[in-house]
């Protein structure tokens, strides 16, 4: 019984963690050695942006609308309309958009990446790269890692601004709250460190998604079933990592 538990859960988790750390260290080595394929980086950057931008923005708009409907009128009715701006800004920038946006990226982009690499692995295309002395980490992971590191924060921050504005539009429609009143508390209380927190979380989440998806893809063996399993586990593990990392970063930030 204990051996079955070990083989089904503990051993795969341990092996995955080791592989993920090794992939991460290899990526760092290639980046600091300036061994990056510029053409592939540009290609993957455009693909990354166009794959996730619309879905993250739509989720952000929905979150802004929900916040505006649920909380905005209550604040205005109690004479706290001017404070709704900072509530919306902090809620969206610190937690909702970075976390839920990253989950959308994991679902939208991470699954596709895991499926692509897993398919290459089971069809022996990864072995072909190694025969030609091309590192899979260099060719497949590094360009996507850099794309996620640079553009995830930009996408998340852009979506955060849209979410905040969406929450105001709903409150304005329902209560007539003027924009100057909404903005006043944001200008008074919203700080640079809140923006940096949002960008930092987004960058960390972005690279974690790439590492998880790539590692699960490279671990795939067998056939179509294993490709599907790698895709599914990418979503599950990405969500777990995002939640745990968010808890750690937020705890340190609020100390």
C-alpha positions as CSV (number, residue, x, y, z in Angstrom):
1,X,0.0,0.0,0.0
2,X,2.8,2.4,1.0
3,X,4.8,1.4,-2.1
4,X,1.8,2.1,-4.4
5,X,1.3,5.5,-2.8
6,X,5.0,6.2,-3.3
7,X,5.0,5.2,-6.9
8,X,1.8,7.0,-7.8
9,X,2.3,10.3,-6.1
10,X,5.5,11.0,-4.2
11,X,8.0,9.7,-6.8
12,X,6.4,11.5,-9.8
13,X,6.2,14.7,-7.7
14,X,9.8,14.5,-6.7
15,X,11.0,13.7,-10.3
16,X,8.9,16.6,-11.7
17,X,10.3,19.0,-9.1
18,X,13.9,18.0,-9.9
19,X,13.3,18.3,-13.7
20,X,11.6,21.7,-13.3
21,X,14.6,23.0,-11.2
22,X,17.1,21.7,-13.7
23,X,15.2,23.3,-16.6
24,X,15.0,26.6,-14.8
25,X,18.8,26.5,-14.1
26,X,19.5,25.7,-17.7
27,X,17.3,28.5,-18.9
28,X,19.1,31.0,-16.6
29,X,22.4,29.7,-17.9
30,X,21.4,30.3,-21.6
31,X,20.0,33.7,-20.8
32,X,23.0,35.0,-18.9
33,X,25.3,33.4,-21.6
34,X,23.4,35.4,-24.2
35,X,22.5,32.2,-26.0
36,X,19.1,33.2,-27.2
37,X,17.6,32.8,-30.6
38,X,16.3,36.4,-31.4
39,X,14.1,35.3,-34.3
40,X,12.4,32.5,-32.2
41,X,12.0,34.9,-29.3
42,X,10.2,37.5,-31.5
43,X,8.0,34.7,-33.0
44,X,7.1,33.3,-29.6
45,X,6.4,36.8,-28.1
46,X,3.9,37.6,-30.8
47,X,2.3,34.2,-30.4
48,X,2.1,34.6,-26.6
49,X,0.5,38.0,-26.8
50,X,-2.1,37.1,-29.3
51,X,-2.9,33.8,-27.6
52,X,-3.7,35.3,-24.2
53,X,-4.5,39.0,-24.5
54,X,-8.1,38.8,-25.5
55,X,-9.1,36.2,-22.9
56,X,-7.3,38.0,-20.0
57,X,-8.9,41.3,-21.0
58,X,-12.4,39.7,-21.1
59,X,-11.9,38.2,-17.6
60,X,-10.7,41.6,-16.4
61,X,-13.8,43.3,-17.7
62,X,-16.0,40.7,-16.1
63,X,-14.3,41.1,-12.7
64,X,-14.6,44.9,-12.9
65,X,-18.3,44.7,-13.7
66,X,-18.9,42.2,-10.8
67,X,-17.0,44.4,-8.4
68,X,-18.9,47.5,-9.6
69,X,-22.3,45.8,-9.3
70,X,-21.7,44.1,-5.9
71,X,-19.8,46.8,-4.0
72,X,-19.9,50.1,-5.8
73,X,-23.5,51.1,-5.1
74,X,-23.1,50.1,-1.4
75,X,-20.2,52.5,-1.1
76,X,-21.9,55.3,-2.8
77,X,-25.1,54.9,-0.7
78,X,-23.1,55.1,2.5
79,X,-21.2,58.2,1.4
80,X,-18.0,56.3,0.6
81,X,-18.1,56.7,-3.2
82,X,-14.7,58.5,-3.2
83,X,-13.2,55.4,-1.5
84,X,-14.4,53.0,-4.1
85,X,-11.6,53.9,-6.5
86,X,-8.8,52.8,-4.2
87,X,-10.8,49.7,-3.2
88,X,-11.1,48.7,-6.9
89,X,-7.4,49.6,-7.7
90,X,-6.0,47.6,-4.8
91,X,-8.3,44.6,-5.2
92,X,-7.6,44.4,-8.9
93,X,-3.8,45.1,-8.9
94,X,-2.8,43.1,-5.8
95,X,-4.8,40.0,-6.2
96,X,-7.6,39.5,-8.7
97,X,-6.1,40.3,-12.1
98,X,-2.6,38.8,-11.4
99,X,-4.0,35.6,-10.1
100,X,-7.0,35.0,-12.3
101,X,-5.1,36.4,-15.3
102,X,-2.3,34.0,-14.7
103,X,-4.8,31.1,-14.5
104,X,-6.2,32.2,-17.8
105,X,-2.7,32.2,-19.3
106,X,-2.1,28.7,-17.9
107,X,-5.4,27.5,-19.4
108,X,-5.0,29.3,-22.8
109,X,-1.3,29.1,-23.4
110,X,0.2,26.6,-21.0
111,X,-2.0,23.8,-22.2
112,X,-1.0,24.4,-25.8
113,X,2.7,24.5,-24.9
114,X,2.5,21.3,-22.9
115,X,0.6,19.6,-25.7
116,X,3.1,20.8,-28.4
117,X,6.2,19.7,-26.5
118,X,4.6,16.4,-25.4
119,X,3.6,15.6,-29.0
120,X,7.2,16.4,-30.1
121,X,8.5,14.1,-27.3
122,X,6.3,11.1,-28.1
123,X,7.0,11.4,-31.8
124,X,10.7,11.5,-31.2
125,X,11.2,15.1,-32.5
126,X,12.9,16.0,-29.2
127,X,15.4,13.1,-29.8
128,X,16.0,14.4,-33.3
129,X,16.9,17.8,-31.8
130,X,19.4,16.1,-29.5
131,X,20.9,14.2,-32.4
132,X,21.6,17.5,-34.2
133,X,23.1,18.8,-30.9
134,X,20.3,21.3,-30.4
135,X,19.2,21.6,-26.7
136,X,15.5,21.4,-26.3
137,X,15.8,23.9,-23.4
138,X,17.6,26.4,-25.7
139,X,15.2,25.9,-28.7
140,X,11.9,25.4,-27.0
141,X,11.9,26.8,-23.5
142,X,14.2,29.9,-23.5
143,X,12.3,32.0,-26.1
144,X,9.0,31.3,-24.4
145,X,10.4,31.9,-21.0
146,X,11.7,35.3,-22.0
147,X,8.4,36.1,-23.8
148,X,6.4,35.3,-20.7
149,X,8.8,37.2,-18.4
150,X,8.5,40.4,-20.4
151,X,5.0,40.4,-21.7
152,X,3.0,38.8,-18.9
153,X,3.5,41.8,-16.6
154,X,2.5,44.2,-19.5
155,X,-0.6,42.2,-20.3
156,X,-1.6,41.9,-16.6
157,X,-1.1,45.6,-15.9
158,X,-3.0,46.6,-19.0
159,X,-5.9,44.3,-18.0
160,X,-5.8,45.7,-14.4
161,X,-6.3,49.2,-15.7
162,X,-9.2,48.0,-17.9
163,X,-10.7,46.2,-14.9
164,X,-10.5,49.3,-12.7
165,X,-12.1,51.4,-15.4
166,X,-14.8,48.8,-16.0
167,X,-15.8,48.9,-12.3
168,X,-16.1,52.7,-12.5
169,X,-18.3,52.5,-15.6
170,X,-20.8,50.2,-13.9
171,X,-20.8,52.4,-10.7
172,X,-21.3,55.5,-12.9
173,X,-24.2,53.9,-14.7
174,X,-25.9,52.8,-11.5
175,X,-25.1,55.8,-9.2
176,X,-23.8,58.6,-11.3
177,X,-20.5,58.7,-9.4
178,X,-18.2,61.3,-11.1
179,X,-14.8,60.3,-12.4
180,X,-13.0,62.9,-10.3
181,X,-14.4,61.4,-7.1
182,X,-13.4,57.9,-8.2
183,X,-9.9,59.0,-9.1
184,X,-9.3,61.1,-5.9
185,X,-8.7,58.1,-3.6
186,X,-6.5,56.3,-6.2
187,X,-4.3,59.4,-6.5
188,X,-4.1,59.8,-2.8
189,X,-3.5,56.2,-1.7
190,X,-2.3,54.1,-4.7
191,X,1.5,53.8,-4.6
192,X,4.2,52.7,-6.9
193,X,4.9,49.6,-4.7
194,X,1.4,48.4,-5.6
195,X,2.2,48.6,-9.3
196,X,5.5,46.8,-8.7
197,X,3.7,44.1,-6.7
198,X,1.3,43.5,-9.6
199,X,4.2,43.4,-12.2
200,X,6.3,41.1,-10.0
201,X,3.6,38.6,-9.4
202,X,2.7,38.6,-13.1
203,X,6.3,38.0,-14.1
204,X,6.7,35.1,-11.6
205,X,3.4,33.5,-12.6
206,X,4.3,33.8,-16.3
207,X,7.7,32.0,-16.0
208,X,6.3,29.4,-13.7
209,X,3.6,28.5,-16.2
210,X,6.2,28.1,-18.9
211,X,8.4,25.9,-16.8
212,X,5.5,23.7,-15.6
213,X,4.2,23.3,-19.2
214,X,7.6,22.6,-20.7
215,X,8.6,20.2,-18.0
216,X,5.4,18.2,-18.2
217,X,5.7,18.1,-22.0
218,X,9.3,16.9,-21.9
219,X,8.4,14.2,-19.4
220,X,5.7,12.7,-21.6
221,X,6.2,9.2,-22.8
222,X,4.0,6.8,-24.8
223,X,1.3,8.2,-27.0
224,X,-1.8,10.4,-27.3
225,X,-3.0,9.5,-23.8
226,X,0.2,10.7,-22.2
227,X,0.0,14.0,-24.2
228,X,-3.5,14.6,-22.8
229,X,-2.3,13.8,-19.3
230,X,0.6,16.2,-19.6
231,X,-1.9,18.9,-20.7
232,X,-4.2,18.3,-17.8
233,X,-1.5,18.2,-15.2
234,X,-0.1,21.5,-16.6
235,X,-3.3,23.2,-15.6
236,X,-3.6,21.6,-12.2
237,X,0.1,22.2,-11.3
238,X,0.1,25.7,-12.6
239,X,-3.0,26.6,-10.5
240,X,-1.4,25.1,-7.4
241,X,1.9,26.9,-8.0
242,X,0.1,30.2,-8.7
243,X,-1.9,30.0,-5.4
244,X,1.0,29.0,-3.3
245,X,3.4,31.6,-4.8
246,X,0.7,34.3,-4.5
247,X,0.3,33.4,-0.8
248,X,4.0,33.7,-0.2
249,X,4.5,36.9,-2.0
250,X,1.5,38.6,-0.4
251,X,2.5,37.5,3.0
252,X,6.0,38.9,2.6
253,X,4.6,42.1,1.1
254,X,2.1,42.7,3.9
255,X,4.5,42.0,6.8
